[in-house]
Amino acid sequence: MIETRATLIADLPRPIRILSCVAASALASLVFLSAAGLSCMAQPPAPPVATPPAAEKPLPGFDLSSMDLSADPCTDMYKFACGKFPANHPIPPDQPGVDPFYVLYNVNTQELNSILQKAETSANRSPDEQKIGDYFKACMDTSAINAGGLKSVQPWLDKIDALGGDSVSRMKLAGLIGELQRDGVDAFFGYGEQQDYKDATKQIAFIQQGGLGMPEKDYYLRSGDKDVKLRSQYVAHVAKMLTLAGSPPEQAQKDAQNILAMETALAQASLGVVDMREPEKTYHLQPIATFTASLPGFDFPSYEDAMHSPHVAEINNATPQFWPELMRQLDTTDMATIKAYLRYQVLTTAARNLPHAFDAENFDFYGRVLEGQPEQRARWKRCSSAVDGALGEALGKVYVDQYFAGDSKAKMLQMVHDIEAAMGRDLDEIDWMSPATKALAQQKLAAVANKIGYPDKWRDYTTLIIKPNDALGNELRANAFENDRELNKIGKPVDKNEWQMSPPTVNAYYDDSMNNINFPAGILQPPFYDQTQDAAVNYGHIGAIIGHELTHGFDDEGRKFDAKGDLSDWWTPDDLKNFTARTDCLVNEYGSFTAVDDVKVNGKLTLGENTADNGGLLLAFMAYMQRAKEDHLDVNAKVSGFTGPQRFYIAFAQNYCENTRPEAVREQVLQDPHSPDQIRANGTIVNQPGFANAFGCKKPTPMVPANSCRIW
Ligand SMILES: [Zn+2]
């Protein structure tokens, strides 16, 4: 579910901050990374329509219309809760799939759009309104974009062309790569700022593998017809982009083949998605001289200058095994290939703001081929999302004023406290952990900071220049602004109030180094949080998501960080052994689920998310029952024909009602740490001790098996 290249998930600087979120990366990326756009093929550029044609409606908090009451919840809870969802929700041609996250994302996009249309035209605009309004206006002006041809990227293409084939030109690459990356062009590797894993009070520089055009390394290395075909489609796509920019077709085809060969060599030297989840494998703090010794001939100070980075004294060399191969490629690949690679990177980054043919070709590969999506999202949706990506807190400030109910924050906070209290009781009760480790776990739980809705202090965009007639310039300047803001943090104290998601985002996250849970206003809307529904439904929906984020602090990755957010070993060997036996149970269980065709869920890749889903639901149920007790709610009273616990579990399963294209499921399973939606519903239900009782299921049934897994 992607407006951008899934590959960005793997190699943008952002993932080095371990943020574990609730929605699949596809949706997360829609909101975060709006650099590369998508468009449908072979159609003339239609004049963009600024207004949504029909109103997107939020899903109800409790959705009877999606339920298949003929199904037996003890046999297939997903079918019972969501069986009619696909028939009622055909996949729109401009989406890879539809689920409650996507529906709400569409609702929010529509709301952002109405804010932006006003900001575009109103008189006496504030400086922030000028920026969001003009960014949107320029993005929507496809006539100007089409008429401009390659003018907006020409300075970049000229700089790349000016590189010669000699060793002097290779020396100049460091500075050029830095200039490109600062503008948001993904070239060869990633560089950014992170909290030091072992001392969360410090903000340091990190550098890591990158530069791949396909979602992750195995796309280059897997055998099998689908992958071989995909690689040839990737080559054809790169060649087409280069041809559109003026290369003779034969030369472009040759360059594209060579680019694939170079990227394949880089892929071979890259860590895979499972290894990238392990903080010890991506933490190698080094004096800068030690690091630069692994980059012979690469002028690192010039690179830092071009990136507007301070000259750092130490760096987290996240992927040491990558640099020898990168250096080999930069030294030995012929300059024609390196120049074609850089040209392609510029074109794909800029595609949304280049003439229609570029935008269409970029969509054809990243949307149609990779995700099976027949049509590109409407321009007004893409431009609204792009403003959220570039100026998220300027737009978010207005969004929160207009669409976030005043008392939502207080009600959410009560649920958060209820679920944290449930986790405290759960930690006390579990029988596999020693008192010593339990005490430290309780300490960590007590230190979790709760952030709800929006930042206390809004970001200052004063120095970012946005013009009404410069779509690509706006995007590149916004990328550079964000780059500089991030790198400016190196060496400074940590700002604990900072958010990694914009307020309208339909997602939530736990941050290991901050030890905080974050719920943007965008997800605190129906169906996830519905003021008209009772506790059973809201604890099943958003309560399970709160529990999910909290449990991330104690999953296979989060458990390695302590109360202060430092990577440190606070577990006794026996407790760790017990924990690992329990996580192995989940790895095996989820690894046995088939996602699509011949592709099974990757139990290791999804372990953290599955742990969070399972713990989150258990905690939310404990919290709901406790809340019912304290507020004297009759949980056996039936509403819409169901008891409180039944509605709790139905609401949870309905978080994951879905209708998804098989290509998109395939792409998700191969590189995303979240299991596919249906599996998130049933895979979690089978491990819930409260479920059998709620629905009167006899053991064993498919949803109440003889053996199940339990960590938290
Ligand atoms: Zn998560």
Residues whose N, C-alpha, C, O or C-beta is under 5 A from the ligand:
A	BS01	ZN	S20 C21 V22 E609 A612
